[in-house]
Every structure is written in structure tokens, then in C-alpha cells.
Amino acid sequence: MLASETLSPPADWQPIIQDLMAILGEKGVVRRKEELLVYECDGLTSYRKRPAVVVFPRTTEEVSQVIQVCARHRVAFVARGAGTGLSGGALPEENCVLIVTARMNRILEVDLDSQRVVVQPGVINNWVTQAVSGAGFYYAPDPSSQIICSIGGNVAENSGGVHCLKYGVTTNHVLGLKLVLPTGEIVEVGGAVPEMPGYDLTGLFVGSEGTLGIATEITLKILKTAESIQVLLADFTSVEAAGATVADIIGAGIIPGGMEMMDNLSINAVEDVVQTGCYPRDAAAILLVEVDGLAVEAQENAHRVKALCYKNGARSVQIATDPEERLTLWKGRKAAFAAMGRMSPDYYVQDGVIPRTRLEYVLGEIAALGEKYGYYVANVFHAGDGNLHPLILYDNAQPGALEQVEALGGEILKLCVRVGGSISGEHGIGADKRCYMPEMFSATDLETMQWVRQVFDPLRIANPTKLLPTPQTCGEAARSLNAGQFEDIERF
């Protein structure tokens, strides 16, 4: 079957539903229209589609049997975890089976001696750290949604978080996976040790956004908690000064555990909601820097970071060493996205990456683009690794507003690519950014990706319209970009 072909909807869903109920029982299958409304979108609520049926497996074997039903009836399936994704990766297809892994929420094994944990995909990110923190360990990848997002979704999107600057994103902490392929076959890739011989199929699967199958057991690496952790909050009278400080800190050979920046719009939104009392409302930008390690190392690095902040014009620098104080400083940053709901009925977030040295230029360009389109853009981002999260504030009730902010978001992504960056750092491509893939990749690159996808999913039933562009899904892009970019892809 060609990738450009659409799967024909079944003439009668009743035999499929009966097959699914035979596997999962009546309580494991949702099919009433009013109940399906809950599953029309993920965290990117601008896009909505209603699945034909939603299922809730509990085991690898049940996932395998469900996918075998989909393959037998040539029906698309989409995997969904907690539904917190921001790129439309878990957006249902019309006439699809939505496979929700929320009931696969068990921590299967904790091996402190080997520093690893085995979990099902529905386990919440923060549960992993909670399970091992008493023994002095933690799980490093920590998206802002870590109290609600699931490990399965983190694996699908290769999520990052505050601590990805020093410790890496999800792929750096996944040792092995048990997978159900789009054929229904069960396979295991990777293992219990960091480096395995042969092709890195674990690395290939992490970040594949549900297009190569579903992970049903995930072996994670956990880390020993640092002896000392200090968090600094510096406030600046200009975004440029804060950006220069980021470059200076890295240039000095200091790799913080995390380094985050927020602009004035974000600061005030957070203080309105969280009321930390720590974020100066009149600051143009604040910089949060976490240093960790041995006590003497953390103390020395905190002193050096403080000096660099003042060198670049910081008005004040707060330092928190107590766990509660550190939590307070981080609380506002973790709540930044949610806090925007107090400032605007809707917001549209992007996820581009740029070289740290281009921060000042790119933030200026984003401000200019906001003025051009007539929308406020709040900036909250992982400054250390250049992962921007511009939040475009708008009102979806205004006719044409969504289309305008989508165009503005696209301009920001193109800007990131022009300065040597990427269109995604941790949110994934999903349905939102697939049409911008040709901005980064040649036709040959995209064709190669399709070959890989075809090997795993010959029927093209696994999250079929996500991640990679086709003429069908990106008609507008095909007209505005070089149409030849899509010609080779259409052959699949």
C-alpha cells in the first residue's frame, strides 16, 4: 500500500468492536460518541478529531492482540499516553482505534544496584523519582508536565526538561524497550546495560512518535542524587544581558544541571498565579541556574555563576540551597505554560532550537514577528541548550486568529533553521510541524526516513499521518515549497 493512499473506513465497525471487546472486555472499550469527545485531541487543543473507538489495554499481550485486529481489518491505530503532548502527536485519525496506555501504569522492577527501573508506558514521569528518591536516586528527564505526563509519551516524543542541558533528554536514559510492532509482533531492543552491540534500535524508536509501534515495557537509567544542589535566580534589565550571561556561563566551562530564562510577560503571568514572591515583576528577564555535584564543586560553581551574572548587569542574585527554597524558585518556571491561561484565552506554543550564541538575535526577531502579526509572544525556554518555547497569546474566538498564529509560529521555526537550529527540541513534530520538515531535510533525507518507517509498518497503520510530510497532509506546504520535495515520498 502506498503512503499517499488513505485507509478506507470499514463498512461496519461492529465486527471490529466485538473483536476488541473479546480481548479487553466491555470496560476496556469506549465507543459512545459523547465519551469519545474526551479523546479528540492531546495538549495541542487547536486540532481535534474523533476516533472511532478507544481501548485500554493493561498488558503487552493485549496491546499485541489489539494491533493484530487493526492489521487484520486495515484500520489505523494511534497510541496515547496522558495526552499532554504539544505537537498533536496523539491526535486521533478519523476512523482509527485510539490505544490509551493509561492503565499500563505499573513499576515492574527497581534495581538500585544496577541503577535501573523497568516501567510500563502509563507510569507518570514523577513517579519514577518518587519510587527511588528515598534511596538517594532520581530520574533526570523532567518535562514541566512531569507530574502528569507519562513515560510512554516521553519515549515517543523524546522529551527533555529542565535538566536536559547536563544530563540529556529521554533517549539518553532509556536502556531497553519491549515493543509491539504495527504487525502485532512483540520484540525487545536494547537491554539492561547502556551500550549494546548491533544497530541502535532503541535510539531509533525513541522519538519516533508512535509511527514504528508501541513501547509496553521501558528500562530506564536512574542517577544518584548529587551531594549538593544550589539554585540561583538572577534578574536583568534586558533580555540581551540575560542571554549574554548564558553564553558566558557555558564559555567558562560550567555545565549547570539546568539553566532557564523567562521574559517579563512570563514573569508576571507566573506571579499572578503561583505567587512565589521571588520573581521581580519589573525585571526584563530572569535567569534560573542550578549547579550540582560535590559540595565543594557546587559551591565554587555557584560563586562563579553569581559573578558572571553581576558582570553582565544583573540587579540581584538569589541563591537557594535548602530543598524547599529550591522548589519555590523552580515552581514558577514549571507552572509557566499553565499560568498563561490567566493572560489570554488561548496560546500557541512552539519548540524550536537555536545555537546559544544566537539568542539575542533570535529573541529580537521573535519580538519583531510578534509586532508584525499583532500578537504578544511570551518567551520561556531552556536557555542552556537553546530550546525556545515562544508562547503566542491569542483568542481562538476571533475569526482567522488560529491561522495567523500558526503562520507566526511557522515563521519562528523557519528562523530557527536559518540560524543553524532545529524545528523541535522536545515536543516532537506530530501533526503540527510535519509540513516544516522540508525546511530542515532534503527530499533524499525524507525518503530515507520513509524507508525506515516502511520496514516497521508495511501497512502504514501506525499513526499514519504524523511526523513526515506527504502531499495529502501538507498540500499547502507542497504549494509553497518545492513540490519536488514530496514526489519521492509519494511513491511509498
HELIX and SHEET records of a PDB file:
HELIX    1   1 GLN A   14  LEU A   24  1                                  11    
HELIX    2   2 GLU A   26  GLY A   28  5                                   3    
HELIX    3   3 LYS A   33  LEU A   36  1                                   4    
HELIX    4   4 LEU A   37  TYR A   39  5                                   3    
HELIX    5   5 THR A   60  HIS A   73  1                                  14    
HELIX    6   6 ASN A  125  VAL A  132  1                                   8    
HELIX    7   7 SER A  133  ALA A  135  5                                   3    
HELIX    8   8 ILE A  151  GLU A  157  1                                   7    
HELIX    9   9 CYS A  164  TYR A  167  1                                   4    
HELIX   10  10 THR A  170  HIS A  173  5                                   4    
HELIX   11  11 LEU A  201  PHE A  205  1                                   5    
HELIX   12  12 VAL A  239  GLY A  251  1                                  13    
HELIX   13  13 ASN A  264  VAL A  273  1                                  10    
HELIX   14  14 ALA A  295  LYS A  311  1                                  17    
HELIX   15  15 PRO A  323  LYS A  334  1                                  12    
HELIX   16  16 ALA A  336  ALA A  339  1                                   4    
HELIX   17  17 MET A  340  ARG A  342  5                                   3    
HELIX   18  18 ARG A  356  ARG A  358  5                                   3    
HELIX   19  19 LEU A  359  TYR A  373  1                                  15    
HELIX   20  20 ALA A  383  ASP A  385  5                                   3    
HELIX   21  21 ALA A  401  ARG A  418  1                                  18    
HELIX   22  22 ARG A  434  TYR A  436  5                                   3    
HELIX   23  23 MET A  437  MET A  440  1                                   4    
HELIX   24  24 ALA A  443  PHE A  456  1                                  14    
HELIX   25  25 GLY A  475  SER A  480  1                                   6    
HELIX   26  26 GLY A  484  GLU A  487  1                                   4    
HELIX   27  27 ILE A  489  ARG A  491  5                                   3    
SHEET    1   A 4 VAL A  29  VAL A  30  0                                        
SHEET    2   A 4 VAL A  53  VAL A  55 -1                                        
SHEET    3   A 4 VAL A  97  VAL A 100  1                                        
SHEET    4   A 4 PHE A  77  ARG A  80  1                                        
SHEET    1   B 5 ILE A 107  ASP A 111  0                                        
SHEET    2   B 5 ARG A 116  VAL A 119 -1                                        
SHEET    3   B 5 ILE A 214  LYS A 221 -1                                        
SHEET    4   B 5 VAL A 174  VAL A 180 -1                                        
SHEET    5   B 5 ILE A 186  GLY A 190 -1                                        
SHEET    1   C 2 PHE A 137  TYR A 138  0                                        
SHEET    2   C 2 LEU A 223  LYS A 224 -1                                        
SHEET    1   D 7 SER A 316  ALA A 320  0                                        
SHEET    2   D 7 SER A 228  PHE A 236 -1                                        
SHEET    3   D 7 ALA A 285  GLY A 293 -1                                        
SHEET    4   D 7 GLY A 258  ASP A 263 -1                                        
SHEET    5   D 7 VAL A 377  PHE A 381 -1                                        
SHEET    6   D 7 PRO A 390  TYR A 394 -1                                        
SHEET    7   D 7 ASP A 346  VAL A 349 -1                                        
END                                                                             
